[in-house]
Amino acid sequence: MTTPRILPSIDRLRQRPAVRALETEYGPVAVLTALRDVTGTLRRELAGPGLSPIEDGEQAATAIERRTASQLATGFEPSLVSVINATGVIVHTNLGRAPLAESASRRVAQLATGYVNLEYDLAAGRRGSRSVHAEGLLSRVTGAPAAVVVNNNAAAVLLVLAALAQGREAIISRGELVEIGGGFRIPDVMRQSGALVREVGTTNKTRTADYAAAISDRTALILRVHPSNFRIEGFTERPRLDDLVALGQRFELPVVENLGSGNLLDDHTPGGVDEPLVAASVAAGAAVCCFSGDKLLGGPQAGIIVGAEEPLSRIRTHPLMRALRVDKMTYTALEATLLEYARGRARTTVPVVRMLRATTEEIDVRATALADRVAGHPVFEANVVSGVSTVGGGGAPGSALPTRLVRLTPRGGSAVKLEARLRGLHPPIVARIEHDRVVLDLRTVLPEQDDQLTAALSGLE
Ligand SMILES: *Cc1c(COP(=O)(O)O)cnc(C)c1O
């Protein structure tokens, strides 16, 4: 047993270079609190029974320094950290959806630390409108004359209905009154906007005539919703957008389409991702379309509203706009992402698009390299097998992209335990369990993370 009296005073400790370095890093207040904490704990330990390796003041001070540094490091850790997404779910809502393109991240880093012309008209030298940002690029890539950006697509739906249908009826098919995920239900959002939900048709079949029969002087618009995360198969019918637009034109009613994913590319992947194209809806005459910025589009979280000038100006000037608008970082990341599309480079530079289009051969090369590098691992055996990746994020229901998986068979213990250990690594690896094995799908691992992934796996004991 050592006497607690050998413990150095807090003042003495604060003279030590290592503690001063901690003060520079974390500030004197946090360091003082941590020092008191650690010293208190150590004093109780020394007063207790049992042998202590600490025999003099210098040893005590070193131990306090070490523990204080580690306590501060843990206490100051941000809760949001990078993870490796090896799930094969491309637009993984729980993992932050779309990873940004290099150019978007670079632009944000360049602009975020300074002032920007967010609401300033540089030519006129006076106050401008933030809603001009991204509008030109959105017009270019969708063909719509006007555009507005809000916080996410749920906000876009709310705002569009509030601005165009408050106190009046929005006609919607019973087959499109869907829940998107996280409890986001289209009929609930419609009610929150103040629009009156006028349901027509049945779950599996709704015809243009059903919409026509519901039109009255209370009707504000026709709403069409992309069912996103589910598919009705078999005996089904849904009017084409052109037919709804023609109906709307007869009664001077706008057709609003909630597209969900925001697909901007007209060529489909080998996996058959068949999401509606924004430009096609605009061309078909939808007055307003809305979609997410961080699903298939592959940009920052945002809700994008594109369409004709008149409805867009009502949307832009609605009081809710102020509550739903986005900041300079979102505009910056979105503009940089859209620029990749405008330049025709998105297929190689936007991560979501690149992952969607990666071939099984490309993935197999990376999977095989990884399996080779961890061959003979003490904790698991690695093989490469075939499997499927998914789009996720409520996009492309039923789409299954063929992939090659690195399958980890534990040499002892269960797949559940191994999967949990992978989540505890730095950076955490989020994997899937299939047939009692852990599987890693490199489709969603950024190629520049392959080495990090190999190193983390190799370090597992
Ligand atoms: C994803 C989705 C939403 C919600 O979009 P967020 O950007 O997550 O708010 C709304 N409607 C449809 C059809 C969707 O697919």
The ligand as a MOL file (V3000), in Angstrom:
LIG
                    3D

  0  0  0     0  0            999 V3000
M  V30 BEGIN CTAB
M  V30 COUNTS 15 15 0 0 0
M  V30 BEGIN ATOM
M  V30 1 C -37.2630 9.9250 -49.6550 0
M  V30 2 C -38.5760 10.4410 -50.0030 0
M  V30 3 C -39.1380 11.5160 -49.3100 0
M  V30 4 C -38.4240 12.1600 -48.1550 0
M  V30 5 O -37.2770 12.8140 -48.6100 0
M  V30 6 P -36.2190 13.3920 -47.5560 0
M  V30 7 O -35.2100 14.0790 -48.4270 0
M  V30 8 O -35.6930 12.2270 -46.8190 0
M  V30 9 O -36.9500 14.3360 -46.6780 0
M  V30 10 C -40.3760 11.9700 -49.6740 0
M  V30 11 N -41.0550 11.4000 -50.6870 0
M  V30 12 C -40.5490 10.3650 -51.4000 0
M  V30 13 C -41.3450 9.7730 -52.5030 0
M  V30 14 C -39.2980 9.8550 -51.0850 0
M  V30 15 O -38.7800 8.8340 -51.7710 0
M  V30 END ATOM
M  V30 BEGIN BOND
M  V30 1 1 1 2
M  V30 2 1 2 3
M  V30 3 2 2 14
M  V30 4 1 3 4
M  V30 5 2 3 10
M  V30 6 1 4 5
M  V30 7 1 5 6
M  V30 8 2 6 7
M  V30 9 1 6 8
M  V30 10 1 6 9
M  V30 11 1 10 11
M  V30 12 2 11 12
M  V30 13 1 12 13
M  V30 14 1 12 14
M  V30 15 1 14 15
M  V30 END BOND
M  V30 END CTAB
M  END
